[in-house]
Amino acid sequence: MRQNYSKKLEMQIPQGNTYTEPINRGNIDAELAILSKNYDIRKRNELKEFIKKNNRLIPYIHSITPDINKYFPNHEKFLTYYTDPEFKELNSAMICVIGKKNKFEEEHNKMNALTDDILYSTEYPLEVKNLISVRM
C-alpha cells in the first residue's frame, strides 16, 4: 500500500483536535462589533449567514487575531465573505491583510510564517480552520 504522507515529521500537517465543542457566543452583531476593532467588516449579511451555519468560526477568529496582529500590527485588515464562482462548497470567510507596496518580499515572508503558526496550531480542528483563509 502506498503512503500518502511525508515520513519527515516537519513536513506533516498536524491533525489538531478532533473535537472542539461549538460555542454559542450570543448575538452575531455583537461579535462582529468586537471583531470590527481589528477588522473592517465587509459583506456583513453574507458573513453573518455563514457564521450562523458555522458557530465555531467566531471563537476561532478571536484565537488567531493576536497572531495576525503580531505579524501585521500596523496594517489595514478586513474580514469578508468569499464566494467561489464555481463551487458553492468552497465559499468561506476571509481575512485580508493590506500590504505595503515597498515591502512585498518581507511581508510575504511574514505571511508565510503566520500561515505556518495558524496551520500548526492544535487548538482547533482542521474543519474549523478550513472555514476561513488569511491572505495578503
Contacts in CASP RR format, 6 or more apart in sequence:
PFRMAT RR
TARGET T0000
AUTHOR 0000-0000-0000
METHOD contacts of the structure
MODEL  1
MRQNYSKKLEMQIPQGNTYTEPINRGNIDAELAILSKNYDIRKRNELKEF
IKKNNRLIPYIHSITPDINKYFPNHEKFLTYYTDPEFKELNSAMICVIGK
KNKFEEEHNKMNALTDDILYSTEYPLEVKNLISVRM
5 12 0 8 1.000
6 12 0 8 1.000
13 119 0 8 1.000
13 120 0 8 1.000
13 126 0 8 1.000
14 119 0 8 1.000
14 120 0 8 1.000
14 122 0 8 1.000
15 125 0 8 1.000
15 126 0 8 1.000
16 121 0 8 1.000
16 122 0 8 1.000
16 123 0 8 1.000
16 124 0 8 1.000
16 125 0 8 1.000
16 126 0 8 1.000
17 122 0 8 1.000
17 123 0 8 1.000
17 124 0 8 1.000
17 125 0 8 1.000
18 125 0 8 1.000
19 125 0 8 1.000
20 56 0 8 1.000
20 123 0 8 1.000
20 124 0 8 1.000
20 125 0 8 1.000
20 128 0 8 1.000
22 55 0 8 1.000
22 56 0 8 1.000
23 55 0 8 1.000
23 56 0 8 1.000
23 58 0 8 1.000
23 59 0 8 1.000
24 55 0 8 1.000
25 31 0 8 1.000
25 55 0 8 1.000
25 58 0 8 1.000
25 59 0 8 1.000
28 48 0 8 1.000
28 51 0 8 1.000
28 52 0 8 1.000
28 58 0 8 1.000
29 48 0 8 1.000
31 51 0 8 1.000
31 58 0 8 1.000
32 41 0 8 1.000
32 44 0 8 1.000
32 47 0 8 1.000
32 48 0 8 1.000
34 62 0 8 1.000
35 41 0 8 1.000
35 58 0 8 1.000
35 61 0 8 1.000
35 62 0 8 1.000
35 65 0 8 1.000
35 79 0 8 1.000
38 65 0 8 1.000
38 68 0 8 1.000
38 69 0 8 1.000
38 77 0 8 1.000
39 77 0 8 1.000
39 78 0 8 1.000
39 79 0 8 1.000
39 95 0 8 1.000
40 76 0 8 1.000
40 77 0 8 1.000
40 78 0 8 1.000
40 79 0 8 1.000
41 47 0 8 1.000
41 78 0 8 1.000
41 79 0 8 1.000
41 80 0 8 1.000
42 78 0 8 1.000
42 79 0 8 1.000
42 80 0 8 1.000
42 81 0 8 1.000
43 80 0 8 1.000
43 81 0 8 1.000
46 81 0 8 1.000
46 83 0 8 1.000
47 79 0 8 1.000
47 80 0 8 1.000
47 81 0 8 1.000
47 93 0 8 1.000
50 57 0 8 1.000
50 81 0 8 1.000
50 91 0 8 1.000
50 92 0 8 1.000
50 93 0 8 1.000
50 131 0 8 1.000
51 57 0 8 1.000
51 58 0 8 1.000
51 93 0 8 1.000
54 128 0 8 1.000
54 131 0 8 1.000
56 124 0 8 1.000
56 128 0 8 1.000
56 131 0 8 1.000
57 93 0 8 1.000
57 128 0 8 1.000
57 131 0 8 1.000
57 132 0 8 1.000
60 124 0 8 1.000
60 128 0 8 1.000
60 129 0 8 1.000
60 131 0 8 1.000
60 132 0 8 1.000
61 79 0 8 1.000
61 93 0 8 1.000
61 95 0 8 1.000
61 132 0 8 1.000
63 121 0 8 1.000
63 123 0 8 1.000
63 124 0 8 1.000
64 95 0 8 1.000
64 118 0 8 1.000
64 121 0 8 1.000
64 134 0 8 1.000
67 114 0 8 1.000
67 117 0 8 1.000
67 118 0 8 1.000
68 77 0 8 1.000
68 95 0 8 1.000
68 97 0 8 1.000
68 114 0 8 1.000
68 134 0 8 1.000
71 110 0 8 1.000
71 111 0 8 1.000
71 113 0 8 1.000
71 114 0 8 1.000
72 97 0 8 1.000
72 99 0 8 1.000
72 107 0 8 1.000
72 110 0 8 1.000
72 114 0 8 1.000
75 97 0 8 1.000
75 98 0 8 1.000
75 99 0 8 1.000
75 100 0 8 1.000
76 97 0 8 1.000
76 98 0 8 1.000
77 95 0 8 1.000
77 96 0 8 1.000
77 97 0 8 1.000
77 98 0 8 1.000
78 95 0 8 1.000
78 96 0 8 1.000
78 98 0 8 1.000
79 93 0 8 1.000
79 94 0 8 1.000
79 95 0 8 1.000
80 93 0 8 1.000
80 94 0 8 1.000
80 96 0 8 1.000
81 91 0 8 1.000
81 92 0 8 1.000
81 93 0 8 1.000
81 94 0 8 1.000
82 91 0 8 1.000
82 92 0 8 1.000
82 93 0 8 1.000
82 94 0 8 1.000
82 133 0 8 1.000
83 91 0 8 1.000
84 90 0 8 1.000
84 91 0 8 1.000
84 92 0 8 1.000
92 130 0 8 1.000
92 131 0 8 1.000
92 132 0 8 1.000
92 133 0 8 1.000
93 131 0 8 1.000
93 132 0 8 1.000
93 133 0 8 1.000
94 132 0 8 1.000
94 133 0 8 1.000
94 134 0 8 1.000
94 135 0 8 1.000
95 132 0 8 1.000
95 133 0 8 1.000
95 134 0 8 1.000
95 135 0 8 1.000
96 135 0 8 1.000
96 136 0 8 1.000
97 107 0 8 1.000
97 111 0 8 1.000
97 134 0 8 1.000
97 135 0 8 1.000
97 136 0 8 1.000
98 136 0 8 1.000
99 107 0 8 1.000
99 136 0 8 1.000
100 107 0 8 1.000
107 136 0 8 1.000
108 136 0 8 1.000
111 134 0 8 1.000
111 135 0 8 1.000
111 136 0 8 1.000
114 134 0 8 1.000
115 134 0 8 1.000
118 129 0 8 1.000
118 134 0 8 1.000
119 129 0 8 1.000
END
